Amino acid sequence: MAPVLKGMAAAMITPFTADNKVNVECIPKMVEMFIDAGHKATYLCGSTGSGFACTMEERKTMTAAVCDAVKGRIAVIVMVGACPVDEAVQLAIHAKEVGASAISSTVPGAYSAMFGEERKPNLAESIEYFKTVGGATDLPFWPYWLGNSMGTDTAPAFLDAMKDVPNFSGMKYTTSDFFTFQQIRFLAEKRGMELNLVTGADEMFVCGCVMKSDGGIGSTYNVMPKMYARMYTAFHEGNLASAMQLQEQCNQVVALLIDTCACRERGTNIIAGIMAVLRSRGHDVGYPRDRMLSRPFTAEQEKTLLDGIAAMDFVVE
């Protein structure tokens, strides 16, 4: 299969109206923001996209609205997991019907720890889930490797297990273990497997490039779409000094978001900060679902975040 993504893709937030419905009206403006910034795809309904806090119909609404706004200009990758397998299959089929480019899925129970539920990672269980979801359509299928949820941390075990998963052609890899990522790339190439591998740790994007990532999918790309696109271009043009400087600048904003949004309590708290920044730029994205946050995001936190961004000695864009 041809690569779905060579470049950058925002893990797009799902916008909500004042009465807590998916706000399809503001989606075209957001899509144009990403396209104008030079992004090559968008990733829907994952962690940043509040997928597991939305109903199946809401996820379908988000997917259809984005595909309609994109009109084939960039790829649309849809996270269809984090739900019972029969629902994931329905979401996959729907994604195919409305024009998505690829589907992706976390392992079952990937977000359990966020809510204090114990779940021991189980690779065999994950593979059975992936087989069913990946085989639901003929779209490229990407497992979403999130933290230590996969059930293995070795490249040979992962690739051996994935060999029978239909349409396996790439992966979103979101963890700081770049050695395992590099080994997956190395062994896949050695075995003649053409995998479209991208990283999801925003704060270490350049590290992923060094390990031969095809691009990046990230939450803070919503806030800094142009800066991350320039980072990718700088690296691949051999301008490492510029790429490193952009990574350093982006990380100043990432650090501000982590601290202001209390992301060490729960990673998805960052959604509140991302939405606050987008609202300040004229995007009517609303506010996060309560389930995504460990505590309410206050007006004081929002002011601290926006004032901090305004005080940076570079343009945050």
RORODO-33993 format. One record per residue: x negated, y, z of N, C-alpha, C in turn. Coordinates in steps of 0.2 Angstrom, whole numbers, plus 5000, padded with zeros to 4 digits. Layout:
XYZXYZXYZ/...
This chain:
499649945000500050005000499650065000/499850114996499450184996499550215003/499050255006499050285012499650335013/499950335018500550375019500250445021/499750445025499450505028498750515028/498450565024497750585024497750655026/497750675033497750745035498150745041/498550805042498850815049499550805048/499850785054500650785055500850805062/501250845062501450865069501950805072/501950795078502450745081502950795083/503450805078503950855078504350855084/504550905088504950905093505650905090/506150875094506850875092507150935095/507450975091507751035094508451025096/508751065101509351055104509751115104/510451115103510851175104510951185111/511351245112511551255119511951205122/512351165118512751115121512451045120/511751045120511350985120511450935114/511650965108511650925103511050935098/510850885094510250905089510450965085/509951015085510051075081509851065074/510251045070509951035063509851095059/510151155062510151215058509451245058/509051235064508351265064507851215061/508051155059507551105056507151135050/507551155045507151185039506651235040/506751275045506251325046505651295049/505751245053505151215057504751175051/505151135047504851105042504351145037/504651205035504251255031503651275035/503651285042503051305045502551255045/502651185045502151135044501951135037/502351135032502151135026501651195024/501851255026501451315025500751305028/500751275034500151265038499651215034/499951175029499551125026499551055029/500051045033500150975035500450925029/500250865030500450815025500950765027/501250775033501750735035502050765041/502550735044502850745050503050675053/503050675060503150615064503750625068/504250585068504850605071505050555077/505350575082505750535087505250495091/504650515092504150485096504250515103/503650515107503650545114503850615113/503450655109503650725109504250735106/504550695102505150705098505750675103/505650665109506150645114506550585111/506250535107506650485104506950445109/506650425115506950375120507450415124/507550485124508050515127508650535123/508650505117509150525112509550455110/510150465108510550405106510350385099/510550325097510350305090510650355085/511250375086511550425081511150485081/510950515087510550575087509850565083/509550505084508950495081509050495073/509650465071509850465064509950535061/510250575065510450645063509750685062/509250675067508650705066508250685060/508250615059507850595053508150615047/508850615046509150635040509050705039/509150745044509050825043508350835041/507850805044507150825042506950795034/507250735033507150715026507450755021/508050785023508350835018507950895017/507650915023507350985022506650975019/506350915020505650905017505750895009/506250855007506350845000505750814996/505450774999504950734996504250774996/504150834999503550874998503050845003/503150815008502650785013503050725015/502550675018502850615021503250625027/503750575028504050575035504050505038/503750505044503650445047504050445053/504450395054504950395059504850335064/504850355070504750315076505450285078/505450215077506150185077506150135083/505650135087505650085093505850125099/505650095105505850115112506550105113/506850055110507550035111507649965110/508249935111508349865109508149855102/507949795100507749775094508249785088/508849765090509449775085509549845083/509449895088509549965087508949985083/508349965084507749985080507749965073/508049905072508249875065508649925061/509249945065509749995062509350065060/508950085065508550145064508150145058/507750085057507350075052507650075045/508250035045508650035038508950105037/509150145042509350215040508850255038/508250245041507650285039507450275031/507550215029507450195022507950225018/508550225020509150255016509050325015/508850365020508850435019508150465016/507750425015507150445011506450445015/506450415021505850415025505250385021/504650395023504050365020503750305023/503850305030503650245034504050245040/503950185044504250185050503750165055/503850175061503350165067503650135073/503350105077503650085083503150075089/503350095095503050075101503150005103/502849975108502949915110503549915115/503949865116504549865121504249885127/504649935130504549955137503950005138/503750035132503150075132503150135137/503750155139503850215143504050195150/504050125152504350105158503950145164/503250145164502950175169503150245171/503350285165503550355166504050355171/504450305172505050305176504950265182/504350245184504250205190504450135189/504550105183504650035182504049995180/503949935183503349895182503449855175/503049855171503049815165502349795163/502149735163501549705161501449705154/500949735151500949735143500849665141/501249645136501249575133501249585126/500649565123500549565116500949525112/501049465114501549415110502249445110/502449475115503149505115503149555110/502649595110502649655106502649635099/502249585097502149565090502849535088/503249505092503849475090504349535088/504349585092504749645091504449675084/503849685083503549715077503749675071/503749615072503949565066504649585064/505149595068505849605067505849675064/505549725067505649795065505349805058/504649775058504349785052504649755046/504949695047505249665041505949685040/506249735043506949765042506949805035/506449825033506449865026505749845023/505649875017505049865014504549935015/504749975019504350035021503750015024/503150055023502550035028502750045035/502449995039502549995046501950005050/502050055055501450075059501650055066/501250015070501350005077501050075080/501350095085501150155089500850125095/500150135095499750105101499750165106/500050165111500150215116499850195123/499250225125498950205131498750135131/498850105137498650035137499249985136/499750005133500449975132500349915127/499849905123499849855118499749785120/499449775126499349705129498649675127/498249715123497549695122497149765121/496549755122496049815121495549795116/495649735113495049715108495349715101/494949735097495149745090495249675086/494849625088495049555084495649525087/495849535093496449505096497049545092/496949605092497549645089497649635082/497149635078497149615071497449545069/497149495073497349425073498149425074/498349455079499049455081499549495076/499249545072499649585068499649555061/499349505059499249475053499949455050/500349435054501049405051501549455052/501449525054501949575054502049605047/502649595045502849625038502649695037/502349715032502249785030501749825034/501449785038500949815043500349855038/500349915038499849955034499550015037/499650025044499350085047499550085054/499350135058499450135065499350215067/499750225072499650285076499350265083/498750295084498350265090498250325095/498550325100498550375105498250355112/497650355112497250335118496550365117/496150365123495450395122494950345121/495150285120494650225119494550225111/494050265109493850275102493450215100/493150185104492750125103493250065100/493750055103494250005100494550025094/494650095093494950125087494450105081/493750125082493250115077493150045076/493249995080493149925079493749905075/494349925076494949905072494749925065/494549995064494350015057493849975054/493349955058492749915055492949845053/493249815058493449745056494049735051/494449785051494949785045494649795038/494149835038493849845032493449785030/493149755035492749695034493149635032/493749635034494249585032494649595025/494549655023494849675016495549705017/495649725024496349755025496249835024/496749855020496749935019497349965024/497049985030497450015035497450095035/498050125036498050195036498050215044/497450225046497350235054497250305056/497750325060497650395062497650405070/497350455073497350465080497850515083/498050505089498550545092498350585098/497650585100497450625105497150695103/497650735104497550805101496850835103/496650825109496150855112495450825110/495450775106494950735104494950725097/495250765093495450745086494750745082/494250785083493650785080493250715081/493350685087493050625089493350565084/494050575083494350525079494150535072/493950595069493650595063493050565062/492550565067491950535067492050465067/492550435070492750365070493150345064/493150385059493450375052494250365052/494550415057495250415057495450455050/496050435047496250465041496650535043/496750545049497050605051497350605058/497750655059498050655066498750665066/499050645072499750655073499750685081/500050745082499950765088500550815091/500650815097501150865100500950935099/500350955101500151025101500051055094/500151005089500151035082500751075081/501351065085501851105085501751185086/501251195091501051255093500451285089/500051245086499451265083499351225076/499851225072499851195066499351215061/499151275060498651305056497951285058/497851285065497151275068496951205067/497451155068497251085067497151075060/497551105055497451085048496751115046/496551175049495951195047495351155050/495451125056494951085059494851015054/495450985052495350935047494950945041/495151005038494751025032494051045033/493851075039493151095040492751025041/493050985045492650915046492550885039/493050875035492950845029492550885023/492450945025492050985020491350985023/491250955028490550955031490351005036/490851055037490751115041490851095049/490451055052490551025058490551085064/490151135063490151185068490851225068/491151235062491851265062492351215065/492251145064492751095066492651095074/492051095076491951095084492251155087/492151215084492351275087493151275087/493451255082494151245082494451195087/494051145088494251095093494251125100/493751165101493651195108494151255109/494351285104494851335104495551305106/495751255102496351215103496351185110/495851165112495751135119495951185125/495751245123495951295128496651305129/497051295123497751305123498051235126/497751175125497951115127497951115135/497351135137497251145145497751185148/497851245145498451285148499051255148/499251215143499851185143499951125148/499351085149499351035154499451065161/499051115162499151145169499751175170/500051215165500651255166501251215167/501251155163501851115162501851055167/501251055171501250995176501250925172/500850925167500750865163500450805166/500050815172499750765175500250725179/500850755180501450725184501750675179/501850705173502250665167502050705161/501750665156501450685150502050725146/502650705146503150735142503350795145/503150815150503250885153503050935148/502550925144502250965139502850995134/503350955133503850975128504151035130/504251045137504551115139504151175137/503451165137502951215135502951225128/502951175124503051175117503651215114/504251195117504851225116504851305117/504551315123504451385125504051435120/503551405118503151435113503551445106/503851395104504251395098504851445098/505151445104505651495105505351565104/504751575107504451645107504351665100/504251615095504151635088504751635084/505351625087505951635083506251575081/506051515084506351445082506851435087/507451425085507951405090508051335092/507451315096507451245097507751225104/507951265108508251255114507851225119/508051185124507751165130507651085130/507151055133507150985134507650945137/507850885135508250845139507950835146/508350835151508150825158507750765159/507850705155507550645156506850645154/506650695150505950705148505450735153/505750775158505350815163505450785170/504850785173504850765180505150815185/505150875183505450935186505650995182/506051035184506251095179505651135177/505651165171505151205169505451275170/505151315175505451375177505251435173/505551495174505451555170504751575172/504551565178503851585180503351545176/503451485175502951445171502951465164/503551475161503551505154503151565153/503251615158502851675157502151665158/501951625163501251605163500951575157/501351535154501051505148501051555142/501551595141501551635135501051695136/500951715143500451765144499751735143/499651675145499051645144498851635137/499351615133499151615125499051685122/499451735124499251805122498651825124/498351805129497651825132497051795129/497251735125496651705121496251755117/495651745116495251785112495251765104/495751725103495851705096496551695094/496751695088497451695086497651615087/498151605091498451545092499051535087/498851495082499351485076499351415073/
